[in-house]
């Protein structure tokens, strides 16, 4: 997953970055855009949305608001990324 984004000119800034709100698995940047990514490994595709709990979802949203407020020069976006057993990658944007 990291390689996929780097291949598209995204720069990995942090892994397991802790804010006052919660930990962010991966943070990538490209120009003025910043991606906050929660990564989940899937054993069964049908359980994808069960792998992200309510608290994790809200933590992503809170981090998005927190970092956007602290660093207004950047455009922040947050995603959940699932990697299945065949290493297929899926992204879902969290607003």
DSSP file (Angstrom, degrees, kcal/mol; ACC not computed):
  #  RESIDUE AA STRUCTURE BP1 BP2  ACC     N-H-->O    O-->H-N    N-H-->O    O-->H-N    TCO  KAPPA ALPHA  PHI   PSI    X-CA   Y-CA   Z-CA
    1    1 A X     >        0   0    0      0, 0.0     4,-1.8     0, 0.0     5,-0.2   0.000 360.0 360.0 360.0 -43.3    0.0    0.0    0.0
    2    2 A X  H  >  +     0   0    0      1,-0.2     4,-2.6     2,-0.2     5,-0.2   0.930 360.0  51.2 -60.9 -45.2    2.8    2.4    0.8
    3    3 A X  H  > S+     0   0    0      1,-0.2     4,-2.5     2,-0.2    -1,-0.2   0.888 105.2  57.1 -60.1 -40.3    4.6    1.5   -2.4
    4    4 A X  H  > S+     0   0    0      1,-0.2     4,-0.8     2,-0.2    -1,-0.2   0.925 111.5  40.9 -58.8 -46.9    1.4    2.2   -4.4
    5    5 A X  H ><>S+     0   0    0     -4,-1.8     5,-2.2     1,-0.2     3,-0.7   0.902 114.2  51.9 -70.1 -40.2    1.1    5.8   -3.1
    6    6 A X  H ><5S+     0   0    0     -4,-2.6     3,-1.7     1,-0.3    -2,-0.2   0.866 103.6  58.9 -63.6 -34.5    4.8    6.4   -3.4
    7    7 A X  H 3<5S+     0   0    0     -4,-2.5    -1,-0.3     1,-0.3    -2,-0.2   0.791 104.0  52.8 -62.5 -27.5    4.7    5.2   -7.0
    8    8 A X  T <<5S-     0   0    0     -4,-0.8    -1,-0.3    -3,-0.7    -2,-0.2   0.011 129.2 -97.4 -98.7  26.9    2.1    8.0   -7.5
    9    9 A X  T < 5S+     0   0    0     -3,-1.7     2,-0.3     1,-0.2    -3,-0.2   0.681  76.8 142.8  68.9  22.7    4.5   10.6   -6.0
   10   10 A X      < -     0   0    0     -5,-2.2     2,-0.5    -8,-0.1    -1,-0.2  -0.743  43.9-137.6 -88.6 143.4    3.1   10.7   -2.5
   11   11 A X  E     -A   29   0A   0     18,-3.0    18,-2.2    -2,-0.3     2,-0.7  -0.889   9.3-131.8-105.8 125.6    5.6   11.1    0.3
   12   12 A X  E     +A   28   0A   0     -2,-0.5    16,-0.2    16,-0.2     3,-0.1  -0.664  31.7 171.5 -74.9 115.0    5.3    9.0    3.4
   13   13 A X  E     +     0   0A   0     14,-3.0     2,-0.3    -2,-0.7    -1,-0.2   0.860  58.5   2.7 -92.7 -43.3    5.7   11.5    6.2
   14   14 A X  E     -A   27   0A   0     13,-1.5    13,-2.3     3,-0.1     2,-0.4  -0.995  49.3-154.7-147.4 149.1    4.8    9.4    9.3
   15   15 A X  E    S+A   26   0A   0     -2,-0.3    11,-0.2    11,-0.2    10,-0.2  -0.991  87.9   0.2-119.6 135.8    3.9    5.9   10.4
   16   16 A X  E    S-     0   0A   0      9,-3.3     2,-0.4    -2,-0.4     9,-0.2   0.930  84.8-174.8  53.2  52.3    1.9    5.5   13.6
   17   17 A X  E     -A   24   0A   0      7,-2.1     7,-3.2    -3,-0.2     2,-0.6  -0.649  12.7-146.4 -82.1 129.1    1.8    9.2   14.3
   18   18 A X  E     +A   23   0A   0     -2,-0.4     5,-0.2     5,-0.2     2,-0.2  -0.859  19.1 177.7-102.7 124.5    0.2   10.2   17.6
   19   19 A X        -     0   0    0      3,-1.7    44,-0.0    -2,-0.6    48,-0.0  -0.530  50.2 -95.6-105.4-179.7   -1.8   13.4   17.9
   20   20 A X  S    S+     0   0    0     -2,-0.2     3,-0.1     1,-0.1    43,-0.0   0.701 126.1  47.1 -69.0 -17.1   -3.6   14.6   21.0
   21   21 A X  S    S-     0   0    0      1,-0.3     2,-0.3    38,-0.1    -1,-0.1   0.934 124.9 -52.1 -87.5 -56.7   -6.7   13.0   19.5
   22   22 A X        -     0   0    0     37,-0.1    -3,-1.7    -5,-0.1    -1,-0.3  -0.971  62.0 -70.6-172.9 171.6   -5.5    9.5   18.4
   23   23 A X  E     -A   18   0A   0     -2,-0.3     2,-0.5    -5,-0.2    -5,-0.2  -0.564  35.2-151.8 -80.6 142.8   -2.9    7.6   16.5
   24   24 A X  E     -A   17   0A   0     -7,-3.2    -7,-2.1    -2,-0.2    14,-0.1  -0.972   7.1-147.9-113.6 128.2   -2.9    7.8   12.7
   25   25 A X  E    S+     0   0A   0     -2,-0.5    -9,-3.3    12,-0.3     2,-0.4   0.957  77.9   5.0 -60.9 -53.3   -1.4    4.7   10.9
   26   26 A X  E     -AB  15  37A   0     11,-2.1    11,-2.8   -11,-0.2     2,-0.4  -0.990  57.2-165.2-137.3 142.0    0.0    6.5    7.9
   27   27 A X  E     -AB  14  36A   0    -13,-2.3   -14,-3.0    -2,-0.4   -13,-1.5  -0.986  14.7-179.2-127.7 122.4    0.4   10.1    6.8
   28   28 A X  E     -AB  12  35A   0      7,-2.0     7,-2.6    -2,-0.4     2,-0.3  -0.857   6.3-161.7-116.3 152.0    1.3   10.9    3.2
   29   29 A X  E     +AB  11  34A   0    -18,-2.2   -18,-3.0    -2,-0.3     2,-0.3  -0.967  15.6 171.1-133.7 153.4    1.8   14.3    1.5
   30   30 A X  E >  S- B   0  33A   0      3,-2.1     3,-2.3    -2,-0.3     2,-0.2  -0.804  70.1 -44.8-159.1 115.3    1.8   15.6   -2.0
   31   31 A X  T 3  S-     0   0    0      1,-0.3    -1,-0.1    -2,-0.3   -21,-0.0  -0.431 125.1 -21.7  57.2-122.6    2.0   19.4   -2.7
   32   32 A X  T 3  S+     0   0    0     -2,-0.2    43,-3.4    -3,-0.1     2,-0.4   0.264 117.9 100.3-100.1  13.0   -0.6   20.9   -0.3
   33   33 A X  E <   -Bc  30  75A   0     -3,-2.3    -3,-2.1    41,-0.2     2,-0.4  -0.795  50.2-168.8-102.0 141.1   -2.6   17.7    0.2
   34   34 A X  E     -Bc  29  76A   0     41,-2.8    43,-2.4    -2,-0.4     2,-0.5  -0.997   6.7-155.5-129.3 129.3   -2.2   15.4    3.2
   35   35 A X  E     -Bc  28  77A   0     -7,-2.6    -7,-2.0    -2,-0.4     2,-0.5  -0.913   0.7-162.1-104.6 128.5   -3.7   12.0    3.5
   36   36 A X  E     -Bc  27  78A   0     41,-2.9    43,-2.7    -2,-0.5     2,-0.5  -0.955  20.2-169.4-104.2 122.9   -4.5   10.4    6.9
   37   37 A X  E     -Bc  26  79A   0    -11,-2.8   -11,-2.1    -2,-0.5     2,-0.5  -0.958  22.4-162.2-127.9 128.3   -4.8    6.7    6.5
   38   38 A X  E     - c   0  80A   0     41,-2.5    43,-3.2    -2,-0.5     2,-0.4  -0.928  23.4-152.1 -99.5 124.4   -6.1    4.0    8.8
   39   39 A X  E     - c   0  81A   0     -2,-0.5     2,-0.4    41,-0.2    43,-0.2  -0.842  14.9-177.8-106.5 134.2   -4.9    0.6    7.5
   40   40 A X  E     - c   0  82A   0     41,-3.0    43,-2.4    -2,-0.4     2,-0.4  -0.996  19.7-141.1-131.1 134.8   -6.7   -2.7    8.1
   41   41 A X  E     - c   0  83A   0     -2,-0.4     2,-0.5    41,-0.2    43,-0.2  -0.794  22.6-147.0 -90.3 133.9   -5.8   -6.2    7.1
   42   42 A X        +     0   0    0     41,-3.1    43,-0.2    -2,-0.4     3,-0.2  -0.882  27.9 174.9-108.1 131.0   -8.8   -8.3    5.9
   43   43 A X  S    S+     0   0    0     -2,-0.5     2,-0.4     1,-0.3    -1,-0.2   0.769  86.7  25.9 -91.4 -37.2   -9.1  -12.0    6.4
   44   44 A X  S >  S-     0   0    0      1,-0.1     3,-1.7    40,-0.1    -1,-0.3  -0.993  71.1-146.8-129.4 124.8  -12.7  -12.0    5.0
   45   45 A X  G >  S+     0   0    0     -2,-0.4     3,-1.8     1,-0.3    -1,-0.1   0.846  97.2  63.6 -58.0 -35.9  -13.8   -9.3    2.6
   46   46 A X  G 3  S+     0   0    0      1,-0.3    -1,-0.3     2,-0.1     3,-0.2   0.649  97.9  57.5 -67.3 -13.3  -17.4   -9.3    3.9
   47   47 A X  G X> S+     0   0    0     -3,-1.7     4,-1.1     1,-0.2     3,-0.7   0.241  70.9 115.1 -98.1  12.9  -16.1   -8.1    7.3
   48   48 A X  G X4 S+     0   0    0     -3,-1.8     3,-0.9     1,-0.3     4,-0.3   0.903  78.9  41.3 -52.8 -51.4  -14.5   -5.0    6.0
   49   49 A X  G >4 S+     0   0    0      1,-0.3     3,-0.6    -3,-0.2    -1,-0.3   0.698 108.0  61.9 -76.4 -16.5  -16.7   -2.5    7.8
   50   50 A X  G <4 S+     0   0    0     -3,-0.7    -1,-0.3     1,-0.2    -2,-0.2   0.733  93.1  66.9 -73.8 -21.5  -16.6   -4.5   11.0
   51   51 A X  G << S+     0   0    0     -4,-1.1     2,-0.7    -3,-0.9    -1,-0.2   0.659  93.3  63.9 -74.8 -16.0  -12.8   -4.0   11.1
   52   52 A X  S <  S-     0   0    0     -3,-0.6    -1,-0.1    -4,-0.3   -12,-0.0  -0.917  80.3-152.9-112.4 109.1  -13.2   -0.2   11.7
   53   53 A X     >  -     0   0    0     -2,-0.7     4,-2.4     1,-0.1     5,-0.2  -0.239  28.4-105.7 -75.2 166.3  -15.0    0.5   15.0
   54   54 A X  H  > S+     0   0    0      1,-0.2     4,-2.7     2,-0.2     5,-0.2   0.898 120.6  53.0 -57.4 -42.7  -17.0    3.5   15.8
   55   55 A X  H  > S+     0   0    0      1,-0.2     4,-2.4     2,-0.2    -1,-0.2   0.898 109.2  48.3 -63.2 -40.6  -14.3    4.9   17.9
   56   56 A X  H  > S+     0   0    0      2,-0.2     4,-2.3     1,-0.2    -1,-0.2   0.910 111.6  50.5 -65.5 -40.9  -11.7    4.6   15.1
   57   57 A X  H  X S+     0   0    0     -4,-2.4     4,-2.0     1,-0.2    -2,-0.2   0.941 113.4  44.4 -61.0 -47.9  -14.0    6.2   12.7
   58   58 A X  H  X S+     0   0    0     -4,-2.7     4,-2.8     1,-0.2    -1,-0.2   0.854 110.0  56.1 -66.9 -34.1  -14.6    9.1   15.0
   59   59 A X  H  X S+     0   0    0     -4,-2.4     4,-2.7    -5,-0.2    -1,-0.2   0.902 106.4  50.4 -63.6 -40.7  -10.9    9.4   15.8
   60   60 A X  H  X S+     0   0    0     -4,-2.3     4,-2.2     2,-0.2    -2,-0.2   0.930 112.4  47.1 -61.2 -44.8  -10.2    9.8   12.1
   61   61 A X  H  X S+     0   0    0     -4,-2.0     4,-2.2     2,-0.2    -2,-0.2   0.921 112.7  48.8 -63.2 -43.7  -12.8   12.5   11.8
   62   62 A X  H  X S+     0   0    0     -4,-2.8     4,-3.2     1,-0.2    -2,-0.2   0.909 111.1  49.9 -64.2 -42.1  -11.5   14.3   14.9
   63   63 A X  H  X S+     0   0    0     -4,-2.7     4,-3.0     2,-0.2     5,-0.4   0.895 108.3  54.3 -62.2 -38.9   -7.9   14.1   13.6
   64   64 A X  H  X S+     0   0    0     -4,-2.2     4,-1.9    -5,-0.2    -2,-0.2   0.934 113.9  40.4 -59.5 -47.4   -9.0   15.5   10.3
   65   65 A X  H  X S+     0   0    0     -4,-2.2     4,-2.0     2,-0.2    -2,-0.2   0.931 116.4  50.3 -67.2 -46.3  -10.6   18.5   12.1
   66   66 A X  H  X S+     0   0    0     -4,-3.2     4,-2.1     1,-0.2    -2,-0.2   0.943 115.3  40.6 -58.8 -51.8   -7.8   18.9   14.6
   67   67 A X  H  X S+     0   0    0     -4,-3.0     4,-2.5     1,-0.2    -1,-0.2   0.867 112.8  54.8 -70.0 -35.7   -5.0   18.9   12.0
   68   68 A X  H  < S+     0   0    0     -4,-1.9    -1,-0.2    -5,-0.4    -2,-0.2   0.876 111.2  46.4 -62.7 -36.7   -7.0   21.0    9.5
   69   69 A X  H  < S+     0   0    0     -4,-2.0     3,-0.5     1,-0.2    -2,-0.2   0.888 115.9  44.1 -71.7 -40.2   -7.4   23.7   12.2
   70   70 A X  H  < S+     0   0    0     -4,-2.1     2,-0.3     1,-0.3    -2,-0.2   0.810 125.8  31.1 -75.4 -30.9   -3.7   23.6   13.2
   71   71 A X    ><  +     0   0    0     -4,-2.5     3,-1.8    -5,-0.2    -1,-0.3  -0.612  66.7 166.6-128.6  71.1   -2.3   23.6    9.7
   72   72 A X  T 3   +     0   0    0     -3,-0.5    -1,-0.1    -2,-0.3    -4,-0.1   0.636  68.2  72.7 -67.0 -13.5   -4.8   25.5    7.5
   73   73 A X  T 3  S+     0   0    0      2,-0.0     2,-0.3     0, 0.0    -1,-0.3   0.640  93.2  68.6 -73.8 -12.3   -2.3   25.8    4.6
   74   74 A X  S <  S-     0   0    0     -3,-1.8     2,-0.7    -7,-0.2   -41,-0.2  -0.774  77.5-132.4-110.7 152.4   -2.9   22.1    3.9
   75   75 A X  E     -c   33   0A   0    -43,-3.4   -41,-2.8    -2,-0.3     2,-0.3  -0.910  28.8-157.7-101.8 114.0   -5.9   20.2    2.5
   76   76 A X  E     +c   34   0A   0     -2,-0.7     2,-0.3   -43,-0.2   -41,-0.2  -0.727  14.9 176.9 -97.2 140.2   -6.4   17.1    4.7
   77   77 A X  E     -c   35   0A   0    -43,-2.4   -41,-2.9    -2,-0.3     2,-0.4  -0.991  13.7-150.8-136.2 144.7   -8.3   14.0    3.7
   78   78 A X  E     +cD  36  94A   0     16,-0.7    16,-3.2    -2,-0.3     2,-0.3  -0.925  16.1 176.9-121.9 147.6   -8.8   10.8    5.7
   79   79 A X  E     -cD  37  93A   0    -43,-2.7   -41,-2.5    -2,-0.4     2,-0.5  -0.964  28.0-137.0-141.8 153.4   -9.2    7.3    4.4
   80   80 A X  E     -cD  38  92A   0     12,-2.6    12,-2.3    -2,-0.3     2,-0.5  -0.968  26.7-160.9-106.1 133.7   -9.6    3.7    5.6
   81   81 A X  E     -cD  39  91A   0    -43,-3.2   -41,-3.0    -2,-0.5     2,-0.4  -0.968   2.9-162.6-118.8 125.6   -7.5    1.3    3.6
   82   82 A X  E     -cD  40  90A   0      8,-2.6     8,-2.3    -2,-0.5     2,-0.5  -0.897   3.1-165.5-107.8 137.7   -8.2   -2.4    3.5
   83   83 A X  E     -cD  41  89A   0    -43,-2.4   -41,-3.1    -2,-0.4     6,-0.2  -0.984  15.2-155.5-120.1 119.2   -5.7   -4.9    2.3
   84   84 A X    >   -     0   0    0      4,-2.2     3,-2.1    -2,-0.5   -41,-0.1  -0.206  36.9 -87.3 -88.8-177.1   -7.1   -8.4    1.6
   85   85 A X  T 3  S+     0   0    0      1,-0.3    -1,-0.1   -43,-0.2   -42,-0.1   0.754 129.6  51.4 -62.0 -25.2   -5.4  -11.8    1.6
   86   86 A X  T 3  S-     0   0    0      2,-0.1    -1,-0.3     0, 0.0     3,-0.1   0.253 120.0-110.0 -94.1  11.8   -4.4  -11.4   -2.0
   87   87 A X    <   +     0   0    0     -3,-2.1     2,-0.3     1,-0.2    -2,-0.1   0.751  65.5 154.2  62.7  27.3   -2.9   -8.0   -1.2
   88   88 A X        -     0   0    0      1,-0.0    -4,-2.2     2,-0.0     2,-0.4  -0.675  34.2-141.7 -80.8 142.2   -5.6   -6.1   -3.1
   89   89 A X  E     -D   83   0A   0     -2,-0.3     2,-0.4    -6,-0.2    -6,-0.2  -0.893  19.6-177.3-115.3 134.0   -6.1   -2.6   -1.8
   90   90 A X  E     -D   82   0A   0     -8,-2.3    -8,-2.6    -2,-0.4     2,-0.4  -0.990   8.1-159.2-128.5 138.6   -9.3   -0.7   -1.3
   91   91 A X  E     -D   81   0A   0     -2,-0.4     2,-0.4   -10,-0.2   -10,-0.2  -0.935   6.2-173.2-116.7 139.9   -9.7    2.9   -0.1
   92   92 A X  E     -D   80   0A   0    -12,-2.3   -12,-2.6    -2,-0.4     2,-0.2  -0.996  24.4-129.4-129.3 127.7  -12.8    4.5    1.4
   93   93 A X  E     -D   79   0A   0     -2,-0.4     2,-0.6   -14,-0.2   -14,-0.3  -0.530  14.8-150.5 -77.1 139.6  -12.8    8.2    2.1
   94   94 A X  E      D   78   0A   0    -16,-3.2   -16,-0.7    -2,-0.2    -1,-0.0  -0.954 360.0 360.0-112.3 118.2  -13.9    9.3    5.6
   95   95 A X              0   0    0     -2,-0.6    -1,-0.1   -18,-0.1   -16,-0.0   0.397 360.0 360.0-103.7 360.0  -15.5   12.7    5.8
